[in-house]
């Protein structure tokens, strides 16, 4: 219903009597619209390419030069990849440089794992090299290492990475079956299949069912067949499933804790051995000891 009132009376009163200046269309009365100049990269003058020496020089001529992507473009791509990596806010601070291995009571396996992770981040070929299976109890720094590798791969090498909590991924896939949701199962799985490096955090954290096993098999087999690198963390020991070995007594079998074989099945555990190099972290739960989120 029209009430006759004018919206935003304050703004209207400020403009009363103001007239545009024909000589300067950007000037409106005594108000001047100022456009800030766009920042231009001094290396490439906004083209996105820079000239560099090729390293070769013909006799009697100047050194040959070639063009390559400018640093500003590489930084922009790295920030875009980092935003798309889905790193949880809780772990955004995690880097390989702040992974602490030098404190009273630190287990030697932490320094060894950090060394392996750092070399992996520097040298790995995401379309051919094995990934990592990082095993350790709660609070030993598995997720910190995995996120640190991801950030190094993205920021230093421009490699696309994706982080997924195992439980959240399965939940998103299940939600895609809801008829009221516009996302399909393939919409969820496509980036998981196609990213250069996938981090699957807390593998085995969901109670195993036939559907869970089938889904894990689909993800791991697809990435294995496509020769893509996968980094996996888990709390479960890399031991066979209860029914896969007869070398232990029934009493010991009844008292043993669940293993990775129990949680994902022997077939997928065997596949992980083909896909990944194993890193084992030993030690106490640092989150309880230091009340810190630096380790997981």
Phi, psi and omega in degrees: 000133181280130183253350181088357180275144179270133178288151176051062182298328181295314179296323181294318182294327180295333184263357180296131178083354179280135181233146180285153180259116183296330182286332180225096185295344178279349182264127180238099185064233179263005178263133182241126178278118182252123178262120179286133180295140178291140181289128182248132180295128181289342181281320186242359181056033176085002182279337183088358181232146177229155180266133179225158178290138181276346181092356179247149178215123178279152182300131177074015180224168179287162179298138178291149179232157177222167179253148178215165179301135180288154179302326182296325178289322179294321178294318180296318178296319181298317179294324177294317179295322181295320179294327182275355187282348177066031177291125181299147182303326181300333185246013181297335181279349188287127177218161177295330182289337180249019173278111189273123176239001185242085177210161183302127178085004181296134179283140180302336181296336180292316179293321179295317179296320179296321178297314180296316181296319180295316178294322178299314182296328182280326194243346191293143172260111186293350179247037178182325184282155175295153174271202181232138170248106185261115186246136177180159178292170180301133175085016181261359173104019183297308183292324177302313179298315182297315180293321178300320177296314181302313182295323178293317180297321182285307189284327183265333187234355177067030181266131181287135181224157178219131179253130176223129166288130184307317181292318180294322179297313179297323179294318179296321178295317179297320180295333180292344178281347179290126184296337182276352181265134183280344182278136177263167178300320180293326177300322180287317188278335185304308178296331177294320178290321196262342181299147181299313181230125178251132169255121177248104188270137176065045176302134180092001184288344180262137179304128185290134171225172178300320180295317179298314179298318179297320181292316177299318179298318180298314182295308184292318180294321179297314180291325177296313181293329179272003177062042180253149186275136180230134176249128186233138171243148179204151176270351189265138180297144179280075181231158182296162175293160185303320183273002185267353181225144179244013185274354180246154182287156177303324180295317179291323179297324181289332184265349183290151175281166179292147183245173177298324177298322177295323189275330182237356179091149183294326181296315181285329175297319176296321179296322179298325179295330176284326187274333195226151166270138186266131173241127180246127178254127177246160178133183182271172179282107183290335180291324177285323184288318185249000183051048184235150177264014183286341183234151173208000000 
